[in-house]
């Protein structure tokens, strides 16, 4: 059965709707009889259903702190419907990646915060849960109708991401998966098949760089910037090279954190870093400064033949106001060193209730509303990243986005702990990125950089009490 607006929520609220509409008609008759119609808000039928589920928050303000990614404008626009339904005012503050983490940690340590909703990245789950920055949402979810929450409709790998030691840290609403993005028009013209392996990636990158037939074209754009950017890139690629960053951290591991002995000086880890170095000469000038949005903008502008980007950037490739490559792009599974070994990276954002906030019931109203099936479908249609399986069967989304088939093939191949989710995750990723950057600039050899990284991480995690072999 194909689920469509307003999905299962319609059945949950239909009885309430009938009563609500009767009350609306009675009220409307009273208002018209008294001639006071100018200040009345007219709600749609769908909004009426929600008005019976949500509280009246007239005169209240709810503040959301989050990443300033490209879809933030869509979130802000859709939030106006929550304002119409509840009377609340919604303020959304967006920041850059590292700044978001810093500000959210600062808010988490305030005894009284004016932030109500914390939108956090997948690797921060353990940190925010252990520090108590966000509420455990399990008690909130258990009080709701299961059809309204539709928990099993969320992507299974992201359900794993948001769960930490029997807590649900937030609801998934903007899941990210890395997919391959390719200029199908020029690959076909030059006789290249779809790149499946990392050797294919190199061959295409080399062919389209410094090619007189393709002036101003580069072979690839990667996430090279020092620190968290290239640190995340390592965790994106290591599994597809057949490696593992820590001894118990690999797809299919029964306990990803059982043995945190660093494995960054393994052949697979060094091969991953050497791959990054080999691709530098095929990228736009200033390649070492390229980060998340840069690679997406280069690709959307038509200057690179291939890029490997989070699914959150896919909608822009089909937006005529942002993309010069509409109808020239194809999508594929994340490449691997050997055919059939693809381990697509995942990440993305979840909505949690700020523990130090003073409006937790209102925060939960917003979260359960925004993450619901019907509102999520609206969010995806406006460019937001999909997080629910029902998107793959919705006729509007499937007609609009050609990349959904690849995303559907990607989501269940991913590994929830591809980036560590322990409290030390942010420090680990930044440290990894710092040493890899030193190798990419030539300050250290790959061998020396990865051995030094291994030593530093072993000391860090041993001091934190993890199982680390000497």
C-alpha positions as CSV (number, residue, x, y, z in Angstrom):
1,X,0.0,0.0,0.0
2,X,1.3,3.5,-0.9
3,X,1.3,5.9,2.0
4,X,0.5,9.5,1.1
5,X,-0.5,12.7,2.8
6,X,-1.5,12.7,5.6
7,X,-0.3,9.1,6.0
8,X,-1.3,7.1,9.1
9,X,-1.8,10.2,11.2
10,X,-5.1,10.7,9.4
11,X,-6.5,7.6,10.9
12,X,-5.2,8.5,14.3
13,X,-6.9,11.9,14.4
14,X,-10.0,11.5,12.2
15,X,-12.3,11.1,15.2
16,X,-10.8,14.1,16.8
17,X,-11.1,16.0,13.6
18,X,-14.9,15.5,13.4
19,X,-15.3,17.0,16.8
20,X,-12.8,19.8,16.0
21,X,-14.6,20.7,12.8
22,X,-18.0,20.9,14.7
23,X,-16.4,23.3,17.2
24,X,-14.9,25.3,14.4
25,X,-18.2,25.7,12.6
26,X,-19.9,26.7,15.9
27,X,-17.1,29.2,16.6
28,X,-17.3,30.5,13.0
29,X,-21.0,31.1,13.4
30,X,-20.4,33.0,16.6
31,X,-17.6,35.1,15.0
32,X,-19.6,36.0,11.9
33,X,-22.6,36.8,14.0
34,X,-20.5,39.3,15.9
35,X,-18.7,40.7,12.8
36,X,-15.2,39.9,14.1
37,X,-13.5,38.0,11.2
38,X,-10.4,40.0,10.4
39,X,-8.0,38.4,12.9
40,X,-9.1,34.8,12.5
41,X,-6.6,32.2,11.3
42,X,-8.0,29.7,8.8
43,X,-6.5,26.2,9.2
44,X,-6.4,23.5,6.5
45,X,-8.0,20.2,7.3
46,X,-4.6,18.7,8.0
47,X,-3.7,21.5,10.4
48,X,-7.1,21.0,12.1
49,X,-6.1,17.4,12.7
50,X,-2.9,18.5,14.3
51,X,-4.7,21.2,16.4
52,X,-6.4,18.4,18.2
53,X,-3.1,16.7,18.9
54,X,-0.9,19.7,19.9
55,X,-1.3,22.2,22.7
56,X,-2.1,25.9,22.4
57,X,1.2,27.7,22.8
58,X,-0.1,31.2,22.1
59,X,2.3,33.9,23.2
60,X,5.2,31.4,23.7
61,X,8.5,31.3,21.7
62,X,10.4,28.1,20.9
63,X,14.1,28.3,20.0
64,X,15.9,25.7,17.8
65,X,19.7,25.5,17.6
66,X,21.1,23.7,14.6
67,X,23.4,23.4,11.7
68,X,23.0,26.0,9.0
69,X,22.9,23.5,6.1
70,X,21.2,24.4,2.8
71,X,17.8,23.0,3.8
72,X,17.5,25.3,6.9
73,X,15.3,27.7,5.0
74,X,12.9,24.9,4.2
75,X,12.7,24.0,7.9
76,X,12.0,27.6,8.8
77,X,9.3,28.0,6.2
78,X,7.5,24.8,7.2
79,X,7.7,25.8,10.9
80,X,5.3,28.6,10.1
81,X,2.6,25.9,10.0
82,X,3.4,25.0,13.6
83,X,3.0,28.7,14.4
84,X,-0.4,28.7,12.7
85,X,-1.6,25.6,14.5
86,X,-0.3,26.3,18.0
87,X,0.1,30.1,18.2
88,X,3.8,29.7,19.1
89,X,6.6,31.7,17.5
90,X,9.5,29.5,16.2
91,X,13.1,30.9,16.1
92,X,15.7,28.9,14.3
93,X,19.4,29.7,14.8
94,X,21.8,28.0,12.3
95,X,25.6,27.9,12.5
96,X,28.6,26.3,10.7
97,X,29.5,22.7,11.7
98,X,32.2,23.2,14.3
99,X,30.4,26.3,15.7
100,X,27.2,24.3,16.1
101,X,28.9,21.8,18.3
102,X,30.6,24.5,20.4
103,X,27.4,26.5,20.9
104,X,25.3,23.4,21.8
105,X,27.9,22.2,24.3
106,X,27.9,25.7,25.8
107,X,24.1,25.7,26.0
108,X,24.2,22.2,27.5
109,X,26.4,23.5,30.4
110,X,24.1,26.4,31.2
111,X,21.9,25.9,34.2
112,X,19.0,27.6,32.4
113,X,19.1,27.7,28.7
114,X,16.8,29.7,26.4
115,X,17.3,26.9,23.7
116,X,14.4,24.4,23.6
117,X,15.5,22.0,20.8
118,X,19.0,20.8,20.1
119,X,19.7,19.5,16.6
120,X,22.8,17.3,16.9
121,X,25.0,15.3,14.5
122,X,25.2,11.5,14.6
123,X,28.8,11.4,16.1
124,X,27.7,13.6,19.0
125,X,25.1,11.2,20.3
126,X,27.2,9.6,23.0
127,X,28.7,12.9,24.1
128,X,25.3,14.6,24.5
129,X,23.6,11.6,26.1
130,X,26.4,11.0,28.7
131,X,26.7,14.7,29.5
132,X,22.9,15.1,29.9
133,X,22.6,17.9,27.3
134,X,19.4,16.3,25.9
135,X,16.4,14.4,27.3
136,X,15.8,10.7,26.8
137,X,12.9,10.7,24.4
138,X,11.8,7.1,25.2
139,X,9.2,8.2,27.9
140,X,7.8,10.8,25.5
141,X,7.5,8.3,22.6
142,X,5.9,5.7,24.8
143,X,3.0,8.1,25.7
144,X,2.2,8.6,22.0
145,X,0.1,6.6,19.6
146,X,2.5,4.3,17.8
147,X,1.0,5.1,14.4
148,X,1.7,8.8,15.0
149,X,5.4,8.2,15.8
150,X,5.7,5.5,13.1
151,X,9.1,4.5,14.6
152,X,9.8,1.6,12.2
153,X,9.3,3.9,9.2
154,X,12.6,5.6,10.0
155,X,15.6,4.2,8.3
156,X,16.9,1.3,10.3
157,X,20.5,2.4,10.4
158,X,19.5,5.8,11.7
159,X,17.3,4.3,14.3
160,X,20.5,2.7,15.5
161,X,22.3,6.0,15.4
162,X,19.9,7.9,17.7
163,X,19.8,5.1,20.3
164,X,22.5,5.2,23.0
165,X,22.5,2.8,26.0
166,X,18.7,2.3,26.0
167,X,18.1,6.0,25.5
168,X,16.6,7.7,22.4
169,X,18.6,10.9,22.1
170,X,16.5,12.5,19.4
171,X,14.2,11.7,16.5
172,X,15.8,11.3,13.1
173,X,14.7,14.1,10.7
174,X,17.6,14.8,8.4
175,X,19.6,11.6,7.7
176,X,22.7,11.8,5.5
177,X,24.2,9.1,3.4
178,X,27.1,9.5,1.0
179,X,26.5,8.6,-2.6
180,X,28.4,8.9,-5.8
181,X,27.6,11.8,-8.1
182,X,28.8,11.6,-11.7
183,X,28.5,13.7,-14.9
184,X,26.9,10.9,-16.9
185,X,26.9,13.1,-20.1
186,X,30.7,13.4,-20.3
187,X,31.4,9.9,-18.9
188,X,29.3,8.4,-21.6
189,X,30.9,10.5,-24.3
190,X,34.4,9.4,-23.2
191,X,33.4,5.7,-22.9
192,X,33.6,5.4,-19.1
193,X,31.4,3.0,-17.2
194,X,29.9,3.9,-13.9
195,X,32.8,4.1,-11.4
196,X,32.5,1.2,-9.0
197,X,36.0,1.0,-7.5
198,X,38.5,3.5,-6.2
199,X,40.7,2.8,-9.2
200,X,37.8,3.8,-11.4
201,X,37.6,7.0,-9.5
202,X,41.3,7.8,-10.0
203,X,41.0,7.0,-13.8
204,X,38.1,9.3,-14.3
205,X,39.7,12.0,-12.2
206,X,42.9,11.9,-14.2
207,X,41.1,11.8,-17.6
208,X,39.1,15.0,-17.0
209,X,41.8,17.1,-15.4
210,X,44.0,19.2,-17.6
211,X,42.1,17.8,-20.6
212,X,42.0,20.3,-23.5
213,X,38.7,18.9,-24.6
214,X,37.2,19.9,-21.2
215,X,38.7,23.3,-20.2
216,X,38.1,24.4,-16.7
217,X,37.0,20.9,-15.7
218,X,38.5,19.0,-12.8
219,X,38.3,15.3,-12.2
220,X,37.0,15.3,-8.6
221,X,36.3,17.4,-5.5
222,X,37.0,15.9,-2.1
223,X,36.6,16.8,1.6
224,X,40.2,17.9,2.2
225,X,40.1,20.7,4.7
226,X,42.2,20.1,7.8
227,X,40.4,19.1,11.0
228,X,36.9,17.8,11.2
229,X,36.4,17.9,7.4
230,X,39.2,15.5,6.3
231,X,38.8,13.6,9.6
232,X,35.2,12.8,8.6
233,X,36.4,11.9,5.1
234,X,38.7,9.3,6.5
235,X,35.8,7.6,8.4
236,X,33.7,7.8,5.2
237,X,36.3,5.9,3.1
238,X,38.2,3.5,5.5
239,X,35.5,0.8,5.5
240,X,35.3,0.7,1.7
241,X,39.0,0.1,1.7
242,X,38.4,-3.0,3.8
243,X,39.9,-1.4,6.9
244,X,38.7,-0.5,10.4
245,X,39.8,2.5,12.5
246,X,39.6,0.7,15.8
247,X,39.9,-3.0,16.3
248,X,36.2,-3.7,17.1
249,X,34.8,-0.9,14.8
250,X,33.7,-2.4,11.5
251,X,30.4,-3.2,9.7
252,X,28.8,-6.2,11.3
253,X,30.7,-5.8,14.6
254,X,28.8,-7.2,17.6
255,X,30.1,-4.4,19.8
256,X,31.8,-1.5,18.0
257,X,33.4,-0.2,21.2
258,X,34.6,-3.4,22.9
259,X,38.2,-2.9,21.7
260,X,39.2,0.7,21.0
261,X,42.8,-0.1,20.1
262,X,43.6,2.3,17.3
263,X,44.3,0.7,13.9
264,X,45.3,3.8,12.0
265,X,48.7,2.5,11.0
266,X,47.2,-0.5,9.2
267,X,47.8,-1.0,5.4
268,X,44.2,-0.2,4.7
269,X,44.3,3.1,6.7
270,X,47.5,4.2,4.9
271,X,46.0,3.3,1.6
272,X,43.0,5.5,2.4
273,X,45.2,8.5,3.1
274,X,47.4,7.9,0.1
275,X,44.2,7.8,-2.0
276,X,43.4,11.3,-0.7
277,X,46.9,12.5,-1.6
278,X,46.8,10.9,-5.1
279,X,43.6,12.8,-5.9
280,X,44.8,16.2,-4.9
281,X,46.3,17.0,-8.3
282,X,43.0,16.4,-10.0
283,X,41.0,18.9,-7.9
284,X,40.3,22.7,-8.2
285,X,43.0,25.1,-7.0
286,X,43.1,25.4,-3.3
287,X,42.1,21.7,-3.0
288,X,43.4,21.5,0.6
289,X,40.7,24.0,1.6
290,X,37.8,22.2,0.1
291,X,35.1,21.2,2.6
292,X,31.5,20.0,2.6
293,X,29.7,22.8,0.8
294,X,32.6,23.5,-1.5
295,X,32.6,20.1,-3.2
296,X,28.8,20.3,-3.7
297,X,29.1,23.8,-5.2
298,X,31.9,22.8,-7.5
299,X,29.9,19.8,-8.8
300,X,26.6,21.7,-9.1
301,X,28.5,24.4,-11.1
302,X,29.7,21.9,-13.6
303,X,33.4,22.1,-12.8
304,X,34.1,18.6,-11.7
305,X,33.4,15.2,-13.2
306,X,32.5,13.4,-10.0
307,X,32.0,14.0,-6.3
308,X,31.0,12.0,-3.3
309,X,28.5,13.9,-1.2
310,X,26.0,13.6,1.5
311,X,22.4,12.9,0.3
312,X,21.4,16.3,1.9
313,X,23.1,17.9,-1.1
314,X,21.2,15.9,-3.8
315,X,18.1,18.1,-4.0
316,X,20.3,21.1,-5.1
317,X,21.5,19.2,-8.1
318,X,17.9,19.2,-9.5
319,X,17.2,22.8,-8.5
320,X,17.5,25.1,-11.6
321,X,18.3,28.0,-9.3
322,X,21.4,26.2,-7.9
323,X,22.5,23.7,-10.5
324,X,24.1,23.9,-13.9
325,X,24.1,20.1,-14.3
326,X,20.4,19.3,-14.3
327,X,19.7,16.2,-16.5
328,X,23.5,15.6,-16.8
329,X,24.0,13.7,-13.5
330,X,23.7,10.1,-12.4
331,X,24.0,8.6,-9.0
332,X,25.5,5.4,-7.7
333,X,26.6,3.5,-4.6
334,X,29.7,4.7,-2.8
335,X,32.9,3.2,-4.4
336,X,35.1,0.7,-2.8
337,X,38.6,-0.7,-3.3
338,X,37.1,-4.0,-4.5
339,X,33.8,-4.5,-6.4
340,X,30.9,-5.4,-4.1
341,X,32.5,-4.1,-0.9
342,X,30.8,-0.7,-0.8
343,X,30.2,0.5,2.8
344,X,28.3,3.8,2.3
345,X,28.9,6.3,5.1
346,X,26.0,7.7,7.1
347,X,25.5,10.7,9.3
348,X,22.9,13.4,9.7
349,X,20.9,15.2,12.3
350,X,18.4,14.4,15.0
351,X,16.1,16.6,17.0
352,X,16.5,16.4,20.8
353,X,14.9,18.3,23.7
354,X,17.4,20.5,25.6
355,X,17.7,19.2,29.1
356,X,18.2,22.7,30.5
357,X,15.3,24.2,28.6
358,X,12.2,25.3,30.4
359,X,9.6,24.4,27.7
360,X,10.0,20.7,27.2
361,X,6.4,19.9,26.5
362,X,6.3,22.5,23.8
363,X,9.6,21.2,22.4
364,X,8.2,17.7,22.2
365,X,5.1,19.0,20.4
366,X,7.3,20.6,17.8
367,X,9.6,17.5,17.4
368,X,6.8,15.0,17.1
369,X,5.0,17.3,14.6
370,X,8.0,18.1,12.4
371,X,9.3,14.5,12.3
372,X,5.9,13.0,11.6
373,X,5.3,11.3,8.2
374,X,3.1,13.9,6.7
375,X,5.3,16.9,7.7
376,X,8.5,15.0,6.8
377,X,7.1,14.4,3.3
378,X,6.6,18.1,3.0
379,X,10.1,18.8,4.2
380,X,11.6,16.4,1.7
381,X,9.6,18.0,-1.2
382,X,11.1,21.3,-0.1
383,X,14.7,20.0,-0.3
384,X,15.1,18.4,3.1
385,X,17.0,15.1,3.5
386,X,14.8,11.9,3.7
387,X,14.8,9.9,6.8
388,X,11.7,7.6,6.3
389,X,11.1,4.6,4.2
390,X,7.7,5.9,3.2
391,X,9.4,8.5,1.1
392,X,10.5,5.8,-1.3
393,X,6.8,4.9,-2.1
394,X,5.4,8.5,-2.1
395,X,4.4,9.4,-5.7
396,X,5.4,13.1,-5.3
397,X,8.9,12.6,-3.9
398,X,9.7,9.7,-6.3
399,X,8.5,11.8,-9.3
400,X,10.6,14.8,-8.2
401,X,13.9,13.1,-7.2
402,X,15.7,10.7,-9.6
403,X,18.3,9.9,-6.9
404,X,15.9,8.2,-4.5
405,X,16.4,4.7,-6.0
406,X,20.2,5.0,-5.2
407,X,19.4,6.3,-1.7
408,X,17.1,3.3,-1.1
409,X,19.9,1.0,-2.2
410,X,22.3,2.8,0.1
411,X,20.5,3.1,3.5
412,X,20.5,-0.5,4.7
413,X,24.1,-1.1,3.5
414,X,25.4,1.5,5.9
415,X,27.0,1.1,9.3
416,X,25.7,3.2,12.2
417,X,29.1,3.5,13.9
418,X,31.0,4.4,10.8
419,X,32.0,7.5,12.8
420,X,32.4,6.8,16.5
421,X,29.5,8.0,18.6
422,X,31.3,7.9,22.0
423,X,31.7,11.1,24.0
424,X,35.2,11.5,22.6
425,X,34.1,11.4,19.0
426,X,34.5,15.0,18.2
427,X,38.0,15.1,19.6
428,X,38.9,11.8,17.7
429,X,37.7,13.1,14.4
430,X,39.5,16.4,14.7
431,X,42.7,14.7,15.8
432,X,42.5,12.3,12.8
433,X,41.9,15.2,10.5
434,X,44.9,17.1,11.8
435,X,47.4,14.2,11.3
436,X,46.0,13.4,7.8
437,X,46.3,17.0,6.8
438,X,50.0,16.9,7.9
439,X,50.5,14.0,5.5
440,X,48.6,15.7,2.7
441,X,50.7,18.8,2.9
442,X,53.9,16.8,3.0
443,X,54.9,17.8,6.5
444,X,54.9,14.1,7.5
445,X,55.1,11.0,5.5
446,X,51.9,8.9,5.5
447,X,53.7,6.3,7.6
448,X,54.9,8.7,10.2
449,X,51.6,10.6,10.4
450,X,49.5,7.5,11.0
451,X,51.9,6.0,13.5
452,X,51.9,9.2,15.5
453,X,48.1,9.4,15.2
454,X,47.9,5.8,16.6
455,X,50.0,6.7,19.6
456,X,48.0,9.9,20.4
457,X,44.6,8.2,20.1
458,X,45.8,5.2,22.2
459,X,46.8,7.4,25.0
460,X,43.6,9.5,24.8
461,X,41.3,6.5,24.9
462,X,43.3,4.6,27.5
463,X,43.1,7.6,29.8
464,X,39.4,7.8,29.2
465,X,39.0,4.2,30.4
466,X,38.5,2.3,27.1
467,X,39.9,-1.1,26.4
468,X,43.1,-0.3,24.5
469,X,45.8,-3.0,24.0
470,X,49.3,-1.8,24.8
